[in-house]
Amino acid sequence: MSADKKKILLIYPPSPVMNREDRCQQPVENLIVIPPLPPTDLMYLASIAEQCGLEAKIRDYSLGGDLLKDLKEFTPDYLVANIATPTFKTDMEAVANAKQLYPNIITIIKGAPFLTYSDNVVYENPFVDYVIIGEPELTLKDILNELPNEEIKGICYKENFQNVKNELRPFNNNLDDLPFPARHLIDNSIYTRPDNGKVQAVIKVSRGCPFHCFFCLATPVSGVKVRTRSAENIISEIKECVNKYGIKNFLFWSDIFNFDRAWTIDLCKKIIKSGLKITWSANTRANTMDEELAQIMYKAGCRLVSIGVESGSQEILDKIGKKITLNEVRNTVKILKRNKIKIYNYFVIGLPWETEKTVEETVKFAIELDSNFISFYTAVPLPGTKYFAYAMMNKLVEGELSFDNAYYTPSVRSHNLSKQRILELHKQAVKRFYLRPAFIIKTLLDLKSFAEIKNYFKAGLNLIKRN
């Protein structure tokens, strides 16, 4: 390695294990079937850094490791940290400690909190050199190429003891131009499917969502326009994973996978034509699935689809602007079941209009759908969402607003239910779905390997322990 080659360390700070994609920011511990996902955002940034001629290292300290020890041994010129809302304070402390140890290190922070908290962040936190607002790849490239600060879009920085916020960077419409994530910088074997324990890679196939749901950050983070990568570009990345890393299981990450039906069919056809023997999962809206689409997705290797159902109350679905009906959900679930695609439904308990009655409707609807997996989340008004503004305006916050154990421990009450009651109803919902004898028998009959038996047993213990 050249002695004058600059170095960059990209980190998930020491914290509870979280999936730090800006849209979700999910702590994993209290969620039954959500595995830790690889730090794909950092891998993209590391590839950008390598293109700029830097030596890069990636570390996810939530899974172990010693940040200060690595700083001493690696002596990076730059530190990039993903900052999440639920762990904001401890994440920032990690950056402060790095700056204290190495005053000359250039500290760069990014993450969903800076959609709303950016104007004074470098002024209030003198250990921060740059805040990246919005999509980070091209902004980091400009920083590493040492463009004058005033020419770099999408950053906050200090100048003459003042905070400066530059013009925001437009969303990148040419996702094919990004380098593939730097998978050679992580231990891919850590990141596995929760059912069979096989290594799984995340392929980010598109960005953006036009629906801007009440509680979701997808639209503020990635924009209203759905920006897709080409099928050829996606397949090239899949081939790299298969040939270089031996990975054959994938999560096709998107804000809305099959929004563009023609694009989805084209991708599936080209996967089939490629001869790749892979399995993958994706998400869908309840009103964008049909029989032909499900058939070709299965043929291309899709084995699981997640659906953001959110509620079994049509009234709540209408109030949050979901723009789906319960019958559309029923129809999509039937289509997927007919085509042997497993289903993972998401529900949210504790939105502002939640009552005992609407929670009961949600639980009964979840049981009626009888999907293979389910997550009941407690509603979280993350800054940047419509929900956050509503909760503040309608005084749903009791005491200090906290995002500790986000999606499990309620942050705010509803108009009708206390935080404690929402938590109780959430725990009851999980048990009522997963501890049904019919569900347990169906699941046991579906297990195909010792690894699956072991992982399902572990998930069951976690369910009982946490709920």
PETA-V815031 format. One record per residue. N is the residue number from 1. RES is the residue in one letter. SS is DSSP state (H for helix, E for strand, L for the rest). PSI is psi in radians with two decimals (NA if undefined). NEAR is the number of other ideal C-beta (glycine too) atoms within 12 Angstrom. Layout:
BEGIN
((N	RES	SS	PSI	NEAR) (N	RES	SS	PSI	NEAR))
END
This chain:
BEGIN
((1	M	L	2.31	12) (2	S	L	2.39	9) (3	A	L	-0.47	8) (4	D	L	0.15	10) (5	K	L	2.23	17) (6	K	L	2.76	27) (7	K	E	2.62	32) (8	I	E	2.32	40) (9	L	E	2.17	45) (10	L	E	2.23	47) (11	I	E	2.63	47) (12	Y	E	2.06	43) (13	P	L	2.82	42) (14	P	L	2.19	29) (15	S	L	3.07	36) (16	P	L	2.64	31) (17	V	L	2.20	29) (18	M	E	2.61	43) (19	N	E	1.90	37) (20	R	L	0.42	42) (21	E	L	2.30	33) (22	D	L	-0.53	39) (23	R	L	-0.62	38) (24	C	L	-0.95	35) (25	Q	L	1.03	41) (26	Q	E	2.08	39) (27	P	E	2.39	31) (28	V	L	-0.55	33) (29	E	L	-0.77	25) (30	N	L	0.06	31) (31	L	L	2.29	36) (32	I	L	-0.79	37) (33	V	L	0.45	34) (34	I	L	1.94	32) (35	P	L	2.81	34) (36	P	L	2.34	32) (37	L	L	2.64	41) (38	P	L	2.69	40) (39	P	L	1.20	42) (40	T	H	-0.62	42) (41	D	H	-0.73	45) (42	L	H	-0.58	42) (43	M	H	-0.66	40) (44	Y	H	-0.79	43) (45	L	H	-0.63	43) (46	A	H	-0.68	42) (47	S	H	-0.69	33) (48	I	H	-0.77	38) (49	A	H	-0.73	38) (50	E	H	-0.64	29) (51	Q	H	-0.54	23) (52	C	L	0.05	28) (53	G	L	0.26	20) (54	L	L	2.74	35) (55	E	E	2.24	27) (56	A	E	2.55	39) (57	K	E	2.52	36) (58	I	E	2.37	41) (59	R	E	2.26	38) (60	D	E	1.66	38) (61	Y	H	-0.17	36) (62	S	H	-0.37	32) (63	L	H	0.07	28) (64	G	L	2.93	17) (65	G	L	2.95	25) (66	D	L	1.84	17) (67	L	H	-0.85	38) (68	L	H	-0.64	24) (69	K	H	-0.76	18) (70	D	H	-0.64	27) (71	L	H	-0.72	32) (72	K	H	-0.69	15) (73	E	H	-0.66	16) (74	F	H	-0.47	31) (75	T	L	1.10	23) (76	P	L	2.66	36) (77	D	L	-0.50	30) (78	Y	E	2.54	39) (79	L	E	2.19	45) (80	V	E	2.20	49) (81	A	E	2.31	54) (82	N	E	2.09	44) (83	I	L	2.22	44) (84	A	L	2.67	43) (85	T	L	-0.82	42) (86	P	L	-0.40	39) (87	T	L	0.48	35) (88	F	H	-0.86	35) (89	K	H	-0.86	20) (90	T	H	-0.58	26) (91	D	H	-0.79	39) (92	M	H	-0.60	34) (93	E	H	-0.65	21) (94	A	H	-0.72	39) (95	V	H	-0.71	43) (96	A	H	-0.71	28) (97	N	H	-0.66	27) (98	A	H	-0.73	40) (99	K	H	-0.61	30) (100	Q	H	-0.67	18) (101	L	H	-0.72	26) (102	Y	L	1.53	27) (103	P	L	-0.44	15) (104	N	L	-0.10	17) (105	I	L	2.45	32) (106	I	E	2.02	32) (107	T	E	2.29	44) (108	I	E	2.19	46) (109	I	E	2.61	45) (110	K	E	2.87	44) (111	G	L	2.92	44) (112	A	H	-0.57	44) (113	P	H	-0.45	36) (114	F	H	0.07	42) (115	L	H	-0.56	34) (116	T	L	-0.56	25) (117	Y	L	1.56	28) (118	S	L	-0.52	34) (119	D	L	-0.72	18) (120	N	L	0.25	19) (121	V	H	-0.69	35) (122	V	H	-0.48	35) (123	Y	H	-0.70	22) (124	E	H	-0.28	17) (125	N	L	1.49	31) (126	P	L	-0.22	20) (127	F	L	-0.08	30) (128	V	L	2.24	37) (129	D	L	-0.74	33) (130	Y	E	2.44	41) (131	V	E	2.20	44) (132	I	E	2.22	46) (133	I	L	2.17	37) (134	G	L	-2.86	35) (135	E	L	2.26	35) (136	P	L	-0.32	42) (137	E	H	-0.93	37) (138	L	H	-0.49	32) (139	T	H	-0.78	39) (140	L	H	-0.68	43) (141	K	H	-0.75	35) (142	D	H	-0.69	27) (143	I	H	-0.82	40) (144	L	H	-0.51	35) (145	N	L	0.06	19) (146	E	L	0.72	18) (147	L	L	2.65	21) (148	P	L	2.43	14) (149	N	H	-0.68	24) (150	E	H	-0.25	14) (151	E	H	-0.06	17) (152	I	L	2.03	32) (153	K	L	2.56	27) (154	G	L	0.49	35) (155	I	E	2.72	40) (156	C	E	2.51	36) (157	Y	E	3.04	37) (158	K	E	2.49	25) (159	E	E	2.14	18) (160	N	L	0.77	9) (161	F	L	0.31	10) (162	Q	E	2.65	13) (163	N	E	2.33	23) (164	V	E	2.26	25) (165	K	E	2.02	29) (166	N	L	2.97	29) (167	E	L	2.45	16) (168	L	L	2.59	21) (169	R	L	2.32	25) (170	P	L	2.70	16) (171	F	L	2.54	28) (172	N	L	2.02	29) (173	N	L	-0.04	21) (174	N	L	1.18	17) (175	L	H	-0.41	30) (176	D	H	-0.38	22) (177	D	H	-0.25	19) (178	L	L	2.50	32) (179	P	L	2.74	27) (180	F	L	2.63	34) (181	P	L	2.53	37) (182	A	L	1.32	33) (183	R	H	-0.30	36) (184	H	H	-0.15	20) (185	L	H	0.04	31) (186	I	L	2.91	35) (187	D	L	1.70	20) (188	N	H	-0.44	31) (189	S	H	-0.28	17) (190	I	H	-0.51	23) (191	Y	L	1.82	34) (192	T	E	2.83	25) (193	R	L	2.48	34) (194	P	L	-0.31	33) (195	D	L	-0.94	33) (196	N	L	-0.01	26) (197	G	L	0.16	23) (198	K	L	2.59	27) (199	V	E	2.39	28) (200	Q	E	2.33	36) (201	A	E	2.66	42) (202	V	E	2.18	38) (203	I	E	2.01	43) (204	K	E	1.86	38) (205	V	L	-0.41	41) (206	S	E	2.93	38) (207	R	E	2.54	37) (208	G	L	2.60	32) (209	C	L	2.24	31) (210	P	L	-0.06	24) (211	F	L	-0.46	30) (212	H	L	1.07	27) (213	C	L	2.72	35) (214	F	L	-0.71	34) (215	F	L	0.03	46) (216	C	L	2.52	38) (217	L	L	0.01	37) (218	A	H	-0.83	36) (219	T	H	-0.83	29) (220	P	H	-0.63	34) (221	V	H	-0.75	36) (222	S	H	-0.02	37) (223	G	L	2.93	28) (224	V	L	-0.35	19) (225	K	L	2.28	22) (226	V	L	1.99	31) (227	R	E	1.98	31) (228	T	E	2.58	33) (229	R	L	2.76	33) (230	S	L	2.66	20) (231	A	H	-0.69	30) (232	E	H	-0.72	18) (233	N	H	-0.74	25) (234	I	H	-0.78	40) (235	I	H	-0.61	35) (236	S	H	-0.71	23) (237	E	H	-0.71	39) (238	I	H	-0.79	39) (239	K	H	-0.68	26) (240	E	H	-0.75	26) (241	C	H	-0.76	34) (242	V	H	-0.86	28) (243	N	H	-0.61	17) (244	K	H	-0.59	17) (245	Y	H	-0.07	28) (246	G	L	0.41	16) (247	I	L	2.25	33) (248	K	L	0.09	24) (249	N	E	2.35	35) (250	F	E	2.58	42) (251	L	E	1.99	41) (252	F	E	1.74	43) (253	W	E	2.27	36) (254	S	L	2.88	39) (255	D	L	-0.51	39) (256	I	L	1.82	42) (257	F	L	-0.93	40) (258	N	L	0.61	39) (259	F	L	-0.76	31) (260	D	L	1.74	24) (261	R	H	-0.74	25) (262	A	H	-0.73	16) (263	W	H	-0.75	26) (264	T	H	-0.80	38) (265	I	H	-0.71	23) (266	D	H	-0.77	25) (267	L	H	-0.82	39) (268	C	H	-0.76	35) (269	K	H	-0.70	21) (270	K	H	-0.54	25) (271	I	H	-0.78	37) (272	I	H	-0.81	23) (273	K	H	-0.55	16) (274	S	H	-0.38	22) (275	G	L	0.12	14) (276	L	L	2.23	29) (277	K	L	1.48	17) (278	I	L	2.85	34) (279	T	E	2.59	32) (280	W	E	2.81	41) (281	S	E	2.79	41) (282	A	E	3.10	45) (283	N	E	2.90	37) (284	T	E	2.75	41) (285	R	L	2.68	37) (286	A	L	-0.33	38) (287	N	L	0.37	27) (288	T	L	0.23	34) (289	M	L	2.48	41) (290	D	L	3.01	25) (291	E	H	-0.83	18) (292	E	H	-0.72	19) (293	L	H	-0.78	35) (294	A	H	-0.70	35) (295	Q	H	-0.81	22) (296	I	H	-0.55	28) (297	M	H	-0.78	40) (298	Y	H	-0.76	30) (299	K	H	-0.55	23) (300	A	L	-0.06	37) (301	G	L	0.00	31) (302	C	E	2.21	38) (303	R	E	-0.13	34) (304	L	E	2.40	36) (305	V	E	2.32	41) (306	S	E	2.50	40) (307	I	E	2.20	42) (308	G	E	1.53	39) (309	V	E	-0.78	45) (310	E	E	-0.86	43) (311	S	L	2.66	46) (312	G	L	0.11	34) (313	S	L	2.04	32) (314	Q	H	-0.57	25) (315	E	H	-0.78	21) (316	I	H	-0.72	37) (317	L	H	-0.72	35) (318	D	H	-0.69	20) (319	K	H	-0.57	25) (320	I	L	0.06	33) (321	G	L	0.55	22) (322	K	L	-0.51	33) (323	K	L	0.67	23) (324	I	L	2.83	29) (325	T	L	2.79	22) (326	L	H	-0.61	29) (327	N	H	-0.57	17) (328	E	H	-0.66	24) (329	V	H	-0.84	37) (330	R	H	-0.78	28) (331	N	H	-0.77	24) (332	T	H	-0.74	37) (333	V	H	-0.73	34) (334	K	H	-0.73	23) (335	I	H	-0.82	29) (336	L	H	-0.73	39) (337	K	H	-0.73	23) (338	R	H	-0.51	17) (339	N	L	0.31	27) (340	K	L	0.47	19) (341	I	L	2.18	36) (342	K	E	2.76	35) (343	I	E	2.36	37) (344	Y	E	1.86	34) (345	N	E	2.45	41) (346	Y	E	2.35	38) (347	F	E	2.66	46) (348	V	E	2.23	44) (349	I	E	2.28	49) (350	G	L	0.21	47) (351	L	L	2.86	47) (352	P	L	-0.53	37) (353	W	L	0.19	31) (354	E	L	2.41	41) (355	T	L	3.01	25) (356	E	H	-0.68	22) (357	K	H	-0.78	19) (358	T	H	-0.58	37) (359	V	H	-0.74	38) (360	E	H	-0.70	21) (361	E	H	-0.70	29) (362	T	H	-0.82	44) (363	V	H	-0.79	33) (364	K	H	-0.66	21) (365	F	H	-0.72	35) (366	A	H	-0.75	41) (367	I	H	-0.69	26) (368	E	H	-0.77	22) (369	L	H	-0.60	33) (370	D	L	0.94	25) (371	S	L	3.00	35) (372	N	L	-0.61	32) (373	F	E	2.74	36) (374	I	E	2.57	43) (375	S	E	2.19	37) (376	F	E	1.99	44) (377	Y	E	2.61	41) (378	T	E	2.49	42) (379	A	L	2.36	49) (380	V	L	2.05	43) (381	P	L	1.29	39) (382	L	L	2.43	40) (383	P	L	2.37	32) (384	G	L	-0.27	32) (385	T	L	2.82	37) (386	K	H	-0.60	28) (387	Y	H	-0.73	36) (388	F	H	-0.82	33) (389	A	H	-0.72	20) (390	Y	H	-0.79	25) (391	A	H	-0.69	31) (392	M	H	-0.79	19) (393	M	H	-0.56	14) (394	N	L	0.22	19) (395	K	L	0.83	14) (396	L	L	-0.09	31) (397	V	L	2.26	24) (398	E	L	1.97	18) (399	G	L	-2.60	13) (400	E	L	2.33	9) (401	L	L	2.10	25) (402	S	L	2.50	21) (403	F	L	0.34	36) (404	D	L	2.40	26) (405	N	L	0.76	27) (406	A	L	2.52	40) (407	Y	L	-0.10	40) (408	Y	L	-1.06	34) (409	T	L	2.13	27) (410	P	L	2.47	40) (411	S	L	-0.54	38) (412	V	L	2.87	39) (413	R	L	3.00	30) (414	S	L	-3.14	37) (415	H	L	-0.43	21) (416	N	L	-0.28	20) (417	L	L	2.45	30) (418	S	L	2.88	20) (419	K	H	-0.74	30) (420	Q	H	-0.73	17) (421	R	H	-0.64	22) (422	I	H	-0.75	39) (423	L	H	-0.76	32) (424	E	H	-0.77	22) (425	L	H	-0.62	36) (426	H	H	-0.84	38) (427	K	H	-0.74	30) (428	Q	H	-0.69	23) (429	A	H	-0.76	40) (430	V	H	-0.83	39) (431	K	H	-0.75	25) (432	R	H	-0.57	26) (433	F	H	-0.91	37) (434	Y	H	-0.43	36) (435	L	L	0.29	21) (436	R	L	2.30	19) (437	P	H	-0.72	10) (438	A	H	-0.68	14) (439	F	H	-0.75	27) (440	I	H	-0.78	20) (441	I	H	-0.79	12) (442	K	H	-0.74	18) (443	T	H	-0.77	30) (444	L	H	-0.68	16) (445	L	H	-0.37	13) (446	D	H	-0.19	19) (447	L	L	2.43	22) (448	K	L	-0.11	16) (449	S	L	2.86	15) (450	F	H	-0.63	12) (451	A	H	-0.71	19) (452	E	H	-0.74	23) (453	I	H	-0.81	20) (454	K	H	-0.79	18) (455	N	H	-0.65	26) (456	Y	H	-0.64	33) (457	F	H	-0.75	19) (458	K	H	-0.74	20) (459	A	H	-0.66	31) (460	G	H	-0.73	25) (461	L	H	-0.72	15) (462	N	H	-0.68	23) (463	L	H	-0.84	29) (464	I	H	-0.70	16) (465	K	H	-0.72	15) (466	R	H	-0.32	24) (467	N	L	NA	26))
END
